[in-house]
Amino acid sequence: MTILMAIDPGNAKRAGKVCYAAEFRDEVLADLHTFTRETARLWRQRRTVFGVDTVAIEKPQQDKRSRRVPPSVLIGLAWNGALVASALDPEELIEMPPREWKGGINKHPHHLQIWRRLREDERAVLASSEDMTVEEVYAALKAASVKHVRTGKQTKHKFYDKLDAVGVGLVALGRMARAGSHIE
């Protein structure tokens, strides 16, 4: 069994300074996690039979999209993500800045693209992580996308960071196109 752990770095105090992770077993989304360095290390210790083959992680970038984000916030995200990735002790590390894995597409339409790339059983993994049905998750994602189109405002729904981790994983696995390329 191969394990890919895809990570969307996080460092918000209100969320417990966690990173969001999507675990793919044999290229299928199998579980979602929130990790600190300590919980990632504990998770890895319990997984003595099957270690992490690959960690794919979003590498924060400084560009026009992040111009209003203080450098200290980006450094904190990068640092926390690196600590979690290191604690998982992967055989391979894939780093992808947002411009590389998702390009300039807005988060809400991109989340719908990620959703469409998931198999039905993988959608159920995502839904069960918040004790929701697949239909409820889709409705929340669609509502956030429609609101963004109408108002230009972001809606931070329950899957906001989890779907980014899933997207990083799908791109690393070649199941979703990297920015500027196409997958049929």
N, C-alpha and C positions, 0 to 999 in steps of 0.2 A: 504494500500500500504506500502510495506517495502522498505526502502532506504538504500543501502550500498554505501558508498563513499570509493573508493580505491585510495590511495595516493602514488605517487612516489615523495619523497622529492627532492626539488631543492633549490638552494641558489645562483645561478650564477647571478652576477651583470648584465651581458649583456642581460639576459632574464628577468630582473626585479625582481630577487629574489623570483620567484614563485615556488610553488609546482604544480605538474600535478595531476589531479584527474579524475577518471572515475566514473560516477554516474550510479548505477544499480538500476532500479525500478522493484520490484518483480522479481529480479534475471536476468533482461535483461538490457544490456547496453543501456542507454537512452540519455546520454549527456557526454561531456567532458568539463573540466574546467581548468583554471589556477588560483590558489589561492595564495594570500598573507594572512597573518593573518586578515588584515582588510577586504579584499574582501570575505573571508570565513565567517567572522562574519556577513557581510551584506547579503550574500546569505542565511545564516541560519535565520536571522531576517525576511526575505521575505517569508520563508518557514514555517510559523507558523502552518499551518494545518498538514503538514507532516514533522516531524523532521527527523534527521538522526538516523536510528536505529543502524547502525554499521559503524565504520570507520576501514578499513583494511589498514595498512600502512607498507611500507618497512622500516625496522629499519636498518640504516647503520651499517656495521660491519667492524672491523679491522682484516684483514687476509692477506694471501699471494697475493690475487688479488688486494688488496688496499694498498700494501706496499709502493707504490710510491706516494700515496695520503697523503698529510700532515694531521696530526690529526686535525688541526684547520679546515680543509675543511670538514672532516667527522663530527666533532662536529657542525659545521654550518648547515650541511644538517639535522642532527638529531634534532637540536634545531628548525630550521624553520619548519620541518615536524611536530614536536610536537606542535608548536604554531598553525599551521593550523588545526591539528586534534582537538586540544582543542577548537578552535573557532567554530568548527562545533558541539560541545557539543553532542557527540553520546551517546546512551545508552550502547553500547559495543565497546571496542577497541581491535582489533586484530593486534599484532605486528609480522612481519615476516622478519627476516634477509634474504638477498639474498640466502644464502646457504640453507635456509628452503623452500623458495617458488620456486626458480628456479635452485638451485644447481650450478654446475660448467659449465653449458652449455653457450656457447658464445651468446651474445645478438642477433646477426642477425639470426641464425637458430632458436633461441628461439622466436623471433618476428614472424617468419613464423608459428611456432607451435601455438602461441597465435591467429594469424590470422585464422588458420584452425579451432579453437575452436569457433569462432564467427559465429553467424547466419548471413544470408544475410542482414537483416535489421540492425544488429549491425555493420556490415562492412560499411553500408551506413552512419551510425552515425560518424564513424571514418573518412570516406572520406569527408563528408560534413564539418567537423571541419577545413579542409584546402582547401575547395572549389575544391575538386578533385573528380574524379569518382572512383568507387570501383576498376576498372581495373587499373587505374593509381597508386593507392596505392599498389596494389599487385605487379605491375611491379617495383615500387621503392623498396619494401621489398625484392623481389627476386634478383634484381640487387645488392643490398647491401650485401645479403648473398653470391651470386656468387663471388663478389669482395673479400669478406673476405676469401672464400675458396681458391681463386687464389693467393691473395697477403698477406693475414693475417691482412689487414688493416680494421679498423672500418670506417663506413660511417655514419655521424650524419645526418640522414634524418629528415623530418618534424615530423615523428611519433616516434622518438627515445625514448622520455620520456613518451609520451602518452601511448604507447603500454606497457611499464612497469607498469603503473598504471592499465591498463586493465588486464594485467596478474595477478597482485596482487589480483584484484577483482575476476577473474575467479578461482584462487586457493582458495580464501576465501569462494567462493560459492560452491566449490567442482566440478566445471565444468572442471577443469584442475588439473592434478596430482601435488601434492607437490613433491619436489625433493626426489628421492628414492622410490616413490610409483607409482602405475599405476592406471589409470582410463581408462576403456574401453569405 
